[in-house]
Amino acid sequence: MNTKYRFGMNVGSASLVLIFAILCLTLFATLTLLCAKNEMNLTNKYSESVTQYYAADSKAEENLQIIQEIFSSANKTNADKTSYIITQCKKYNFTYVQKNNKIYITFNENINAQQVLHVTVKVNSIIDNEFEIIQWKKININEIDIDENINVYK
């Protein structure tokens, strides 16, 4: 009896391994494509956000220039400087506040529907047109509604 046993891979098992490898490569290619698409969307949103912020920043810088012009024109008028500055601040929708013999001027610039750029300026000297920026801050307008139906925090 000369029986020989052959062990090895059959053609069918090689085909199964090849099909499995192709499926794995297809899956990884699809995941890579989806990840790249999501990264592109995130990059576009971030780019839009940065563009909106710097547009508001530019408008805030223009408002600082307007404040400086208000002080220089207040020094040129013979009228009461404080009342002149208050009327000019109302004209440009600036908030004028006087605390402890210090003058503070605040204004907001819209970044987008959810955020504003809040700027506060402290006037050191009206005569010398000296002021310093106390606050230059991005503030969220909308409050976040937290769903408290599920007792997660308790």
C-alpha positions in Angstrom: 0.0 0.0 0.0 1.6 3.1 -1.2 -0.7 5.8 -0.1 0.6 9.3 0.0 -1.0 12.0 2.0 -0.7 15.5 0.8 -1.0 18.4 3.1 -1.2 22.0 1.8 -3.4 24.7 0.8 -6.0 24.1 -1.7 -6.9 26.5 -4.4 -10.2 27.4 -2.6 -8.5 28.5 0.6 -6.1 30.7 -1.4 -9.0 32.4 -3.0 -10.7 33.0 0.4 -7.5 34.6 1.7 -7.3 36.8 -1.4 -10.9 37.8 -1.1 -10.4 38.6 2.6 -7.3 40.7 1.8 -9.2 42.7 -0.9 -12.1 43.3 1.5 -9.7 44.6 4.2 -8.0 46.9 1.7 -11.3 48.2 0.5 -12.5 48.8 4.1 -9.3 50.7 5.0 -9.5 52.7 1.8 -13.1 53.7 2.5 -12.2 54.7 6.1 -9.3 56.8 4.9 -11.5 58.5 2.4 -14.2 59.3 5.0 -11.5 60.5 7.5 -10.1 62.8 4.8 -13.5 64.2 4.0 -14.2 64.9 7.7 -10.8 66.6 8.1 -11.6 68.8 5.0 -15.0 69.8 6.5 -13.3 70.6 9.8 -10.6 72.6 8.1 -13.3 74.6 6.2 -15.2 75.4 9.4 -12.1 76.5 11.2 -11.0 78.6 8.2 -14.5 80.3 8.2 -14.3 80.8 12.0 -10.9 82.4 11.8 -11.9 84.7 8.9 -15.0 85.8 10.9 -12.9 86.5 14.0 -10.3 88.6 12.1 -13.1 90.6 10.3 -14.5 91.5 13.7 -11.0 92.2 15.0 -10.5 94.6 12.1 -13.8 96.4 12.9 -12.8 96.6 16.5 -9.5 98.2 15.5 -11.4 100.7 13.4 -13.6 101.5 16.5 -10.4 102.1 18.5 -9.4 104.6 15.8 -12.8 106.3 16.1 -12.4 106.5 19.9 -9.0 108.2 19.4 -10.6 110.6 17.0 -13.4 111.4 19.5 -10.7 112.3 22.1 -8.7 114.5 19.7 -11.9 116.3 18.5 -13.0 116.7 22.2 -9.7 118.5 22.9 -10.4 120.9 20.0 -13.9 121.9 21.1 -14.6 124.6 23.6 -17.6 122.7 25.0 -17.6 120.3 27.9 -15.3 117.4 27.0 -17.2 114.8 29.0 -20.6 115.6 27.5 -19.1 115.7 24.0 -17.5 112.3 24.5 -20.8 110.9 25.9 -22.8 112.1 22.8 -20.1 110.8 20.4 -20.1 107.4 22.2 -23.9 107.2 21.9 -23.6 108.1 18.2 -21.3 105.1 17.6 -23.1 102.7 20.1 -20.2 102.7 22.5 -21.0 102.3 26.2 -19.5 105.1 28.4 -19.0 104.3 32.1 -17.3 106.4 34.7 -16.0 104.7 37.9 -13.6 106.0 40.5 -12.7 109.0 38.3 -11.8 106.6 35.5 -13.5 106.5 32.1 -14.3 103.2 30.5 -15.6 102.7 27.0 -16.9 99.4 25.9 -18.3 98.0 22.6 -19.1 94.7 21.0 -18.4 93.5 17.4 -20.3 90.6 16.1 -18.1 87.7 15.0 -21.0 85.4 14.0 -24.5 84.5 15.2 -23.1 82.8 18.4 -20.1 85.0 19.3 -19.2 88.7 19.8 -15.8 90.4 20.4 -16.1 92.4 23.6 -13.7 95.3 24.0 -13.2 97.5 27.0 -10.9 100.6 26.9 -9.8 102.5 30.0 -9.1 106.2 29.3 -5.9 107.4 31.1 -5.9 110.9 29.7 -8.3 112.7 27.5 -5.9 115.6 26.8 -3.0 113.3 25.7 -5.3 110.8 23.9 -4.0 108.0 26.1 -6.0 104.9 26.7 -5.3 101.3 27.3 -7.2 98.2 26.3 -8.4 96.4 29.4 -10.4 93.6 27.8 -10.3 92.1 24.3 -12.4 88.9 24.6 -14.5 86.6 22.5 -17.9 85.9 24.3 -20.5 83.4 23.5 -24.0 84.9 23.1 -26.1 81.8 23.2 -26.3 79.8 26.4 -25.8 76.1 26.2 -29.0 74.1 27.1 -27.9 71.0 29.0 -30.4 68.2 28.9 -30.8 67.2 32.6 -33.4 64.5 32.1 -30.8 61.8 32.7 -29.1 61.9 36.1 -25.5 61.8 34.9 -24.1 64.5 37.2 -25.8 63.2 40.4 
